[in-house]
């Protein structure tokens, strides 16, 4: 995975799945379908910068600790802030792209012949 891909926001489907699961555990019985849709839209707008694994981690903690929809988004933000900062720093420090090993130095056929001659080796062991 390229470094920059680690900052790519979660898809709409991933947001829907994670945030709906959080809301399902905390929504009061009287919360209408319209209020749920509005909550999901605002939550998505607030959290849409989060990569999928970071979002998932924050939502897991929110599902474990929150007892009301108003606590979900602040919990996710608080729980993911440091993780996202580390990730951004790692991407910045790597120059945005993963580091690659340099091409190995290979000897030319002429250099190989000189090495064989220098050490008294034969190219064909059966000869």
C-alpha positions, 0 to 999 in steps of 0.5 A: 500500500502506498503511503498516501493511500493510508490517508484516503478517506473511507468510502460512503458505504464504510461510513454508513456501515460504521455510523449506522452500527453506532447509532443503532446502539444508542438511538432513543426509541423516539428518534424518528427515521428523519432524525436518524438520516439527519444525524448520519448526514452530519456525522458523515460530514464531520468524520469524512476525512478519516481513513477506513481503519481509523474510522473503524477503530474510533467507531468500535470504541464509540459503540463500547462507550457511548450511551447517546448519539450526541456522544458518538462523534466527539468520542470518535474524534477524540479516539482517532485524533492521535492515530491520524496525527501519527499517520500524517506524520509518517506519510510526511516523513516518507515524502508521501511515497514509500521508500524503495531500495536502490537498484542493485549494482550488477557487474558487466560480462567483462567484469565477471570475466576479469573476476573469474580470471583473477581467482582462477575460476572457469566459466564451465566447470565440466571443461 
